[in-house]
Amino acid sequence: MPIASRIRSRLRIEPTGIEELRNCLCHLLKNAGNPRLISQQVINALSEHAAGNYRALMNMANDLLAAALRRELDQIDEKLFFEVFSMDPKPSSRVKQ
């Protein structure tokens, strides 16, 4: 209630389309200087799993980027995607923290 009383306006934003999310991620990768850093299959998967939310898209991409950096990978591929976002609760011996 205290926080709700401080909010003057609430805006309902419609989810962003998958194609727009995909284009945004490709644009950011191109402007960062490495448009091939993330494979097209992973870009598609991220865009679909982001549920129309830019923040979710960026958070998932950041998780992948951090994992790729730890492993010194040149490209983020499907294998890394599945390892990072595995539903397996046990830590994988392949994933370095």
MMTF fields as JSON, N, C-alpha, C and O atoms, coordinates in Angstrom:
{
  "mmtfVersion": "1.0.0",
  "mmtfProducer": "UNKNOWN",
  "numBonds": 387,
  "numAtoms": 388,
  "numGroups": 97,
  "numChains": 1,
  "numModels": 1,
  "chainsPerModel": [1],
  "groupsPerChain": [97],
  "chainIdList": ["A"],
  "bondAtomList": [4, 2, 8, 6, 12, 10, 16, 14, 20, 18, 24, 22, 28, 26, 32, 30, 36, 34, 40, 38, 44, 42, 48, 46, 52, 50, 56, 54, 60, 58, 64, 62, 68, 66, 72, 70, 76, 74, 80, 78, 84, 82, 88, 86, 92, 90, 96, 94, 100, 98, 104, 102, 108, 106, 112, 110, 116, 114, 120, 118, 124, 122, 128, 126, 132, 130, 136, 134, 140, 138, 144, 142, 148, 146, 152, 150, 156, 154, 160, 158, 164, 162, 168, 166, 172, 170, 176, 174, 180, 178, 184, 182, 188, 186, 192, 190, 196, 194, 200, 198, 204, 202, 208, 206, 212, 210, 216, 214, 220, 218, 224, 222, 228, 226, 232, 230, 236, 234, 240, 238, 244, 242, 248, 246, 252, 250, 256, 254, 260, 258, 264, 262, 268, 266, 272, 270, 276, 274, 280, 278, 284, 282, 288, 286, 292, 290, 296, 294, 300, 298, 304, 302, 308, 306, 312, 310, 316, 314, 320, 318, 324, 322, 328, 326, 332, 330, 336, 334, 340, 338, 344, 342, 348, 346, 352, 350, 356, 354, 360, 358, 364, 362, 368, 366, 372, 370, 376, 374, 380, 378, 384, 382],
  "bondOrderList": [1, 1, 1, 1, 1, 1, 1, 1, 1, 1, 1, 1, 1, 1, 1, 1, 1, 1, 1, 1, 1, 1, 1, 1, 1, 1, 1, 1, 1, 1, 1, 1, 1, 1, 1, 1, 1, 1, 1, 1, 1, 1, 1, 1, 1, 1, 1, 1, 1, 1, 1, 1, 1, 1, 1, 1, 1, 1, 1, 1, 1, 1, 1, 1, 1, 1, 1, 1, 1, 1, 1, 1, 1, 1, 1, 1, 1, 1, 1, 1, 1, 1, 1, 1, 1, 1, 1, 1, 1, 1, 1, 1, 1, 1, 1, 1],
  "groupList": [{"groupName": "MET", "atomNameList": ["N", "CA", "C", "O"], "elementList": ["N", "C", "C", "O"], "formalChargeList": [0, 0, 0, 0], "bondAtomList": [1, 0, 2, 1, 3, 2], "bondOrderList": [1, 1, 2], "singleLetterCode": "M", "chemCompType": "L-PEPTIDE LINKING"}, {"groupName": "PRO", "atomNameList": ["N", "CA", "C", "O"], "elementList": ["N", "C", "C", "O"], "formalChargeList": [0, 0, 0, 0], "bondAtomList": [1, 0, 2, 1, 3, 2], "bondOrderList": [1, 1, 2], "singleLetterCode": "P", "chemCompType": "L-PEPTIDE LINKING"}, {"groupName": "ILE", "atomNameList": ["N", "CA", "C", "O"], "elementList": ["N", "C", "C", "O"], "formalChargeList": [0, 0, 0, 0], "bondAtomList": [1, 0, 2, 1, 3, 2], "bondOrderList": [1, 1, 2], "singleLetterCode": "I", "chemCompType": "L-PEPTIDE LINKING"}, {"groupName": "ALA", "atomNameList": ["N", "CA", "C", "O"], "elementList": ["N", "C", "C", "O"], "formalChargeList": [0, 0, 0, 0], "bondAtomList": [1, 0, 2, 1, 3, 2], "bondOrderList": [1, 1, 2], "singleLetterCode": "A", "chemCompType": "L-PEPTIDE LINKING"}, {"groupName": "SER", "atomNameList": ["N", "CA", "C", "O"], "elementList": ["N", "C", "C", "O"], "formalChargeList": [0, 0, 0, 0], "bondAtomList": [1, 0, 2, 1, 3, 2], "bondOrderList": [1, 1, 2], "singleLetterCode": "S", "chemCompType": "L-PEPTIDE LINKING"}, {"groupName": "ARG", "atomNameList": ["N", "CA", "C", "O"], "elementList": ["N", "C", "C", "O"], "formalChargeList": [0, 0, 0, 0], "bondAtomList": [1, 0, 2, 1, 3, 2], "bondOrderList": [1, 1, 2], "singleLetterCode": "R", "chemCompType": "L-PEPTIDE LINKING"}, {"groupName": "LEU", "atomNameList": ["N", "CA", "C", "O"], "elementList": ["N", "C", "C", "O"], "formalChargeList": [0, 0, 0, 0], "bondAtomList": [1, 0, 2, 1, 3, 2], "bondOrderList": [1, 1, 2], "singleLetterCode": "L", "chemCompType": "L-PEPTIDE LINKING"}, {"groupName": "GLU", "atomNameList": ["N", "CA", "C", "O"], "elementList": ["N", "C", "C", "O"], "formalChargeList": [0, 0, 0, 0], "bondAtomList": [1, 0, 2, 1, 3, 2], "bondOrderList": [1, 1, 2], "singleLetterCode": "E", "chemCompType": "L-PEPTIDE LINKING"}, {"groupName": "THR", "atomNameList": ["N", "CA", "C", "O"], "elementList": ["N", "C", "C", "O"], "formalChargeList": [0, 0, 0, 0], "bondAtomList": [1, 0, 2, 1, 3, 2], "bondOrderList": [1, 1, 2], "singleLetterCode": "T", "chemCompType": "L-PEPTIDE LINKING"}, {"groupName": "GLY", "atomNameList": ["N", "CA", "C", "O"], "elementList": ["N", "C", "C", "O"], "formalChargeList": [0, 0, 0, 0], "bondAtomList": [1, 0, 2, 1, 3, 2], "bondOrderList": [1, 1, 2], "singleLetterCode": "G", "chemCompType": "PEPTIDE LINKING"}, {"groupName": "ASN", "atomNameList": ["N", "CA", "C", "O"], "elementList": ["N", "C", "C", "O"], "formalChargeList": [0, 0, 0, 0], "bondAtomList": [1, 0, 2, 1, 3, 2], "bondOrderList": [1, 1, 2], "singleLetterCode": "N", "chemCompType": "L-PEPTIDE LINKING"}, {"groupName": "CYS", "atomNameList": ["N", "CA", "C", "O"], "elementList": ["N", "C", "C", "O"], "formalChargeList": [0, 0, 0, 0], "bondAtomList": [1, 0, 2, 1, 3, 2], "bondOrderList": [1, 1, 2], "singleLetterCode": "C", "chemCompType": "L-PEPTIDE LINKING"}, {"groupName": "HIS", "atomNameList": ["N", "CA", "C", "O"], "elementList": ["N", "C", "C", "O"], "formalChargeList": [0, 0, 0, 0], "bondAtomList": [1, 0, 2, 1, 3, 2], "bondOrderList": [1, 1, 2], "singleLetterCode": "H", "chemCompType": "L-PEPTIDE LINKING"}, {"groupName": "LYS", "atomNameList": ["N", "CA", "C", "O"], "elementList": ["N", "C", "C", "O"], "formalChargeList": [0, 0, 0, 0], "bondAtomList": [1, 0, 2, 1, 3, 2], "bondOrderList": [1, 1, 2], "singleLetterCode": "K", "chemCompType": "L-PEPTIDE LINKING"}, {"groupName": "GLN", "atomNameList": ["N", "CA", "C", "O"], "elementList": ["N", "C", "C", "O"], "formalChargeList": [0, 0, 0, 0], "bondAtomList": [1, 0, 2, 1, 3, 2], "bondOrderList": [1, 1, 2], "singleLetterCode": "Q", "chemCompType": "L-PEPTIDE LINKING"}, {"groupName": "VAL", "atomNameList": ["N", "CA", "C", "O"], "elementList": ["N", "C", "C", "O"], "formalChargeList": [0, 0, 0, 0], "bondAtomList": [1, 0, 2, 1, 3, 2], "bondOrderList": [1, 1, 2], "singleLetterCode": "V", "chemCompType": "L-PEPTIDE LINKING"}, {"groupName": "TYR", "atomNameList": ["N", "CA", "C", "O"], "elementList": ["N", "C", "C", "O"], "formalChargeList": [0, 0, 0, 0], "bondAtomList": [1, 0, 2, 1, 3, 2], "bondOrderList": [1, 1, 2], "singleLetterCode": "Y", "chemCompType": "L-PEPTIDE LINKING"}, {"groupName": "ASP", "atomNameList": ["N", "CA", "C", "O"], "elementList": ["N", "C", "C", "O"], "formalChargeList": [0, 0, 0, 0], "bondAtomList": [1, 0, 2, 1, 3, 2], "bondOrderList": [1, 1, 2], "singleLetterCode": "D", "chemCompType": "L-PEPTIDE LINKING"}, {"groupName": "PHE", "atomNameList": ["N", "CA", "C", "O"], "elementList": ["N", "C", "C", "O"], "formalChargeList": [0, 0, 0, 0], "bondAtomList": [1, 0, 2, 1, 3, 2], "bondOrderList": [1, 1, 2], "singleLetterCode": "F", "chemCompType": "L-PEPTIDE LINKING"}],
  "groupTypeList": [0, 1, 2, 3, 4, 5, 2, 5, 4, 5, 6, 5, 2, 7, 1, 8, 9, 2, 7, 7, 6, 5, 10, 11, 6, 11, 12, 6, 6, 13, 10, 3, 9, 10, 1, 5, 6, 2, 4, 14, 14, 15, 2, 10, 3, 6, 4, 7, 12, 3, 3, 9, 10, 16, 5, 3, 6, 0, 10, 0, 3, 10, 17, 6, 6, 3, 3, 3, 6, 5, 5, 7, 6, 17, 14, 2, 17, 7, 13, 6, 18, 18, 7, 15, 18, 4, 0, 17, 1, 13, 1, 4, 4, 5, 15, 13, 14],
  "groupIdList": [1, 2, 3, 4, 5, 6, 7, 8, 9, 10, 11, 12, 13, 14, 15, 16, 17, 18, 19, 20, 21, 22, 23, 24, 25, 26, 27, 28, 29, 30, 31, 32, 33, 34, 35, 36, 37, 38, 39, 40, 41, 42, 43, 44, 45, 46, 47, 48, 49, 50, 51, 52, 53, 54, 55, 56, 57, 58, 59, 60, 61, 62, 63, 64, 65, 66, 67, 68, 69, 70, 71, 72, 73, 74, 75, 76, 77, 78, 79, 80, 81, 82, 83, 84, 85, 86, 87, 88, 89, 90, 91, 92, 93, 94, 95, 96, 97],
  "secStructList": [7, 2, 2, 2, 2, 2, 7, 7, 7, 7, 7, 7, 7, 7, 7, 7, 7, 2, 2, 2, 2, 2, 2, 2, 2, 2, 2, 2, 2, 2, 2, 2, 6, 7, 6, 6, 1, 5, 7, 2, 2, 2, 2, 2, 2, 2, 2, 2, 2, 6, 6, 6, 7, 2, 2, 2, 2, 2, 2, 2, 2, 2, 2, 2, 2, 2, 2, 2, 2, 2, 2, 6, 7, 1, 1, 5, 7, 2, 2, 2, 2, 2, 2, 2, 6, 7, 7, 7, 7, 1, 7, 7, 6, 6, 7, 7, 7],
  "xCoordList": [0.813, 0.0, 0.865, 0.578, 1.925, 2.737, 3.337, 3.346, 3.834, 4.41, 3.308, 3.465, 2.197, 1.101, 0.581, 0.157, 0.606, 0.112, 1.058, 0.656, 2.295, 3.279, 3.267, 3.852, 2.612, 2.563, 1.378, 0.226, 1.672, 0.62, -0.056, -1.274, 0.735, 0.187, 0.649, 1.769, -0.22, 0.138, -0.161, -1.276, 0.848, 0.688, 0.708, 1.553, -0.206, -0.218, 0.423, -0.069, 1.515, 2.253, 2.002, 2.115, 1.663, 1.425, 2.753, 3.783, 2.745, 3.985, 4.533, 3.778, 5.825, 6.487, 6.505, 6.643, 6.367, 6.378, 7.749, 8.773, 7.752, 8.993, 9.931, 11.134, 9.397, 10.228, 10.89, 12.055, 10.164, 10.738, 11.843, 12.866, 11.634, 12.67, 13.918, 15.045, 13.693, 14.796, 15.574, 16.804, 14.851, 15.496, 16.274, 17.357, 15.737, 16.413, 17.731, 18.759, 17.705, 18.92, 19.964, 21.148, 19.535, 20.468, 21.062, 22.253, 20.245, 20.71, 21.76, 22.792, 21.497, 22.445, 23.762, 24.834, 23.684, 24.9, 25.721, 26.947, 25.024, 25.713, 26.396, 27.552, 25.695, 26.271, 27.393, 28.268, 27.377, 28.451, 29.696, 30.767, 29.546, 30.689, 30.864, 31.87, 29.9, 30.018, 28.636, 28.046, 28.12, 26.773, 26.646, 25.531, 27.765, 27.721, 28.031, 28.265, 28.034, 28.332, 27.333, 27.702, 26.069, 25.013, 24.473, 24.114, 24.415, 23.916, 22.446, 21.725, 22.028, 20.652, 19.645, 18.575, 19.97, 19.066, 18.864, 17.753, 19.929, 19.822, 19.078, 18.293, 19.31, 18.563, 17.074, 16.265, 16.712, 15.301, 14.748, 13.651, 15.512, 15.059, 14.899, 13.909, 15.858, 15.765, 14.533, 13.81, 14.301, 13.159, 11.835, 10.886, 11.777, 10.55, 10.337, 9.202, 11.405, 11.293, 11.181, 10.919, 11.374, 11.319, 9.886, 9.683, 8.919, 7.5, 7.135, 6.348, 7.713, 7.366, 7.966, 7.516, 8.975, 9.529, 11.006, 11.833, 11.322, 12.707, 13.643, 14.763, 13.186, 14.031, 14.37, 15.514, 13.38, 13.627, 14.615, 15.502, 14.469, 15.384, 16.814, 17.741, 16.991, 18.321, 18.917, 20.12, 18.096, 18.593, 19.069, 20.113, 18.303, 18.721, 19.986, 20.893, 20.049, 21.245, 22.457, 23.56, 22.256, 23.348, 23.842, 25.048, 22.929, 23.324, 24.175, 25.172, 23.779, 24.546, 25.908, 26.915, 25.936, 27.193, 28.17, 29.36, 27.668, 28.52, 29.076, 30.248, 28.243, 28.699, 29.728, 30.72, 29.5, 30.446, 31.777, 32.837, 31.724, 32.941, 33.752, 34.971, 33.075, 33.767, 34.452, 35.517, 33.847, 34.391, 35.273, 35.838, 35.375, 36.173, 35.724, 36.548, 34.405, 33.835, 33.766, 33.588, 33.911, 33.828, 32.394, 32.08, 31.519, 30.127, 29.213, 29.547, 28.068, 27.04, 26.172, 25.522, 26.161, 25.414, 24.333, 24.141, 23.632, 22.531, 22.995, 22.282, 24.172, 24.696, 24.797, 24.364, 25.362, 25.483, 24.104, 23.857, 23.215, 21.844, 21.204, 20.642, 21.29, 20.657, 21.366, 20.718, 22.669, 23.384, 23.019, 22.803, 22.951, 22.657, 21.21, 20.932, 20.294, 18.879, 18.284, 17.08, 19.129, 18.672, 17.749, 17.955, 16.748, 15.821, 16.362, 15.729, 17.526, 18.155, 18.605, 19.444, 18.07, 18.441, 19.856, 20.414, 20.452, 21.81, 22.814, 22.647, 23.833, 24.846, 25.54, 25.933, 25.684, 26.345, 27.845, 28.404, 28.495, 29.954, 30.585, 31.758, 29.801, 30.319, 30.238, 30.965, 29.391, 29.197, 30.118, 30.03, 30.995, 31.891, 31.227, 30.733, 31.21, 30.605, 31.624, 31.283],
  "yCoordList": [-1.191, 0.0, 1.267, 2.184, 1.358, 2.571, 2.862, 4.012, 1.831, 2.059, 2.403, 3.312, 1.68, 1.927, 3.353, 3.934, 3.92, 5.292, 6.32, 7.46, 5.942, 6.86, 6.833, 7.708, 5.847, 5.727, 6.526, 6.231, 7.531, 8.396, 7.805, 7.894, 7.208, 6.665, 5.232, 4.865, 4.45, 3.074, 2.915, 3.16, 2.505, 2.304, 0.816, 0.076, 0.401, -1.005, -1.05, -0.444, -1.771, -1.864, -3.23, -4.258, -3.225, -4.477, -5.198, -4.547, -6.525, -7.275, -6.955, -6.725, -6.946, -6.693, -7.979, -9.069, -7.852, -9.022, -9.667, -9.02, -10.944, -11.705, -11.094, -10.989, -10.699, -10.121, -8.826, -8.581, -8.007, -6.757, -7.02, -6.336, -8.004, -8.372, -8.891, -8.549, -9.716, -10.26, -9.127, -9.107, -8.186, -7.053, -6.194, -5.705, -6.01, -5.22, -5.867, -5.193, -7.165, -7.868, -7.835, -7.626, -8.04, -7.98, -6.583, -6.437, -5.567, -4.176, -3.903, -3.292, -4.352, -4.138, -4.877, -4.338, -6.096, -6.853, -6.175, -6.108, -5.676, -4.983, -3.719, -3.459, -2.938, -1.706, -1.973, -1.127, -3.138, -3.507, -3.967, -4.123, -4.182, -4.543, -6.017, -6.415, -6.858, -8.294, -8.891, -9.537, -8.675, -9.168, -10.688, -11.209, -11.408, -12.872, -13.465, -14.668, -12.642, -13.127, -14.181, -15.145, -13.995, -14.939, -15.564, -14.851, -16.892, -17.572, -17.21, -16.846, -17.319, -16.968, -17.846, -17.369, -19.11, -20.013, -19.525, -19.582, -19.049, -18.555, -17.221, -16.974, -16.366, -15.105, -15.404, -14.763, -16.371, -16.752, -17.295, -16.925, -18.174, -18.764, -17.691, -17.695, -16.778, -15.701, -14.841, -14.488, -14.509, -13.66, -14.34, -13.69, -15.635, -16.373, -16.537, -16.468, -16.751, -16.979, -15.695, -15.753, -14.552, -13.278, -12.85, -11.884, -13.538, -13.256, -11.799, -11.193, -11.243, -9.884, -8.801, -7.656, -9.136, -8.205, -7.935, -8.846, -6.662, -6.287, -6.595, -7.064, -6.335, -6.576, -8.061, -8.415, -8.925, -10.365, -10.776, -11.595, -10.217, -10.508, -10.124, -10.911, -8.931, -8.453, -9.237, -9.5, -9.613, -10.395, -11.775, -12.248, -12.421, -13.736, -13.624, -14.447, -12.606, -12.402, -12.119, -12.584, -11.361, -11.067, -12.343, -12.529, -13.213, -14.483, -15.31, -15.907, -15.342, -16.079, -15.442, -16.14, -14.126, -13.421, -13.675, -13.89, -13.649, -13.904, -15.329, -15.547, -16.292, -17.683, -17.845, -18.554, -17.196, -17.268, -16.623, -17.116, -15.542, -14.86, -15.752, -15.851, -16.406, -17.309, -18.45, -18.914, -18.896, -20.025, -19.587, -20.415, -18.277, -17.705, -18.23, -18.637, -18.218, -18.672, -17.512, -16.356, -17.846, -16.83, -16.558, -15.474, -17.556, -17.394, -18.101, -19.153, -17.502, -18.095, -18.972, -18.479, -20.266, -21.206, -21.918, -21.649, -22.838, -23.546, -24.385, -24.5, -24.964, -25.791, -24.958, -25.399, -23.764, -22.892, -22.465, -22.418, -22.158, -21.764, -22.831, -22.52, -24.089, -25.17, -25.424, -25.786, -25.241, -25.419, -24.328, -24.608, -23.093, -21.974, -22.018, -21.749, -22.352, -22.315, -23.697, -23.899, -24.639, -25.981, -25.943, -25.16, -26.782, -26.882, -27.822, -28.015, -28.407, -29.338, -28.561, -27.668, -28.875, -28.126, -28.403, -27.609, -29.532, -29.861, -29.046, -28.919, -28.501, -27.777, -28.731, -29.835, -28.301, -29.108, -29.054, -28.006, -30.178, -30.194, -29.426, -29.06, -29.182, -28.447, -26.944, -26.205, -26.474, -25.049, -24.563, -25.017, -23.643, -23.054, -21.813, -20.971, -21.692, -20.528, -19.51, -18.464],
  "zCoordList": [0.0, 0.0, 0.0, -0.77, 0.844, 0.823, -0.558, -0.999, -1.236, -2.566, -3.562, -4.376, -3.497, -4.427, -4.314, -5.313, -3.122, -2.953, -3.571, -3.803, -3.84, -4.436, -5.957, -6.595, -6.539, -7.989, -8.509, -8.191, -9.305, -9.839, -11.068, -11.222, -11.93, -13.177, -13.368, -13.013, -13.927, -14.28, -15.764, -16.225, -16.484, -17.913, -18.216, -17.713, -19.02, -19.448, -20.825, -21.777, -20.913, -22.161, -22.775, -22.107, -24.043, -24.758, -24.976, -25.147, -24.971, -25.23, -26.622, -27.567, -26.72, -27.991, -28.803, -28.248, -30.098, -30.98, -31.069, -30.851, -31.393, -31.489, -32.524, -32.285, -33.65, -34.72, -34.26, -34.572, -33.528, -33.027, -31.996, -31.991, -31.133, -30.167, -30.887, -30.531, -31.897, -32.69, -33.357, -33.325, -33.961, -34.626, -33.639, -33.961, -32.453, -31.417, -31.025, -30.95, -30.777, -30.369, -31.487, -31.222, -32.725, -33.861, -33.993, -34.268, -33.8, -33.863, -32.785, -33.06, -31.575, -30.475, -30.716, -30.441, -31.223, -31.521, -32.617, -32.541, -33.634, -34.734, -34.215, -34.55, -33.405, -32.869, -31.877, -31.688, -31.243, -30.317, -31.078, -30.493, -32.381, -33.199, -33.469, -34.057, -33.052, -33.286, -33.573, -32.707, -34.795, -35.103, -35.095, -35.076, -35.108, -35.11, -33.736, -33.622, -32.703, -31.355, -30.897, -30.226, -31.258, -30.885, -32.167, -33.105, -32.208, -33.409, -33.64, -32.711, -34.889, -35.244, -34.503, -34.126, -34.292, -33.565, -32.129, -31.603, -31.503, -30.124, -30.096, -29.18, -31.076, -31.156, -31.251, -30.581, -32.077, -32.21, -30.896, -30.478, -30.248, -28.986, -27.907, -27.175, -27.803, -26.81, -27.063, -26.132, -28.327, -28.677, -28.351, -27.911, -28.565, -28.266, -26.76, -26.29, -26.007, -24.568, -23.752, -22.55, -24.374, -23.653, -23.333, -22.598, -23.86, -23.585, -23.874, -23.147, -24.943, -25.342, -24.473, -24.52, -23.679, -22.697, -22.993, -22.97, -23.272, -23.563, -22.383, -22.584, -21.18, -20.01, -19.874, -19.586, -20.08, -20.02, -21.108, -20.864, -22.301, -23.4, -23.031, -23.223, -22.509, -22.163, -20.992, -20.978, -20.017, -18.881, -19.323, -18.874, -20.205, -20.694, -21.538, -21.413, -22.398, -23.222, -22.337, -22.624, -21.27, -20.334, -19.647, -19.482, -19.252, -18.634, -19.595, -19.191, -20.862, -21.866, -22.099, -22.222, -22.16, -22.384, -21.23, -21.457, -20.01, -18.843, -18.882, -18.577, -19.253, -19.336, -20.453, -20.284, -21.584, -22.702, -22.328, -22.712, -21.593, -21.155, -20.224, -20.361, -19.27, -18.348, -19.092, -18.683, -20.168, -20.927, -22.1, -22.814, -22.28, -23.365, -24.725, -25.544, -24.962, -26.229, -27.221, -26.837, -28.504, -29.555, -29.983, -30.474, -29.793, -30.192, -29.2, -28.654, -28.987, -28.12, -29.012, -29.935, -28.737, -29.565, -28.747, -27.561, -29.427, -28.778, -27.591, -26.593, -27.693, -26.596, -25.322, -24.258, -25.42, -24.253, -23.758, -22.553, -24.688, -24.329, -23.448, -22.399, -23.876, -23.114, -21.784, -20.802, -21.74, -20.476, -19.471, -18.291, -19.94, -19.038, -18.562, -17.393, -19.455, -19.106, -18.866, -19.021, -18.49, -18.172, -16.962, -16.034, -16.98, -15.85, -14.781, -13.743, -15.03, -14.088, -12.848, -12.966, -11.662, -10.463, -9.976, -9.219, -10.405, -9.98, -10.795, -12.008, -10.176, -10.938, -11.905, -11.527, -13.139, -14.136, -13.958, -13.634, -14.17, -14.059, -15.211, -15.149, -16.269, -17.415, -17.217, -17.881, -16.34, -16.141, -15.029, -13.888, -15.376, -14.37, -13.794, -14.544, -12.495, -11.851, -11.494, -10.942]
}
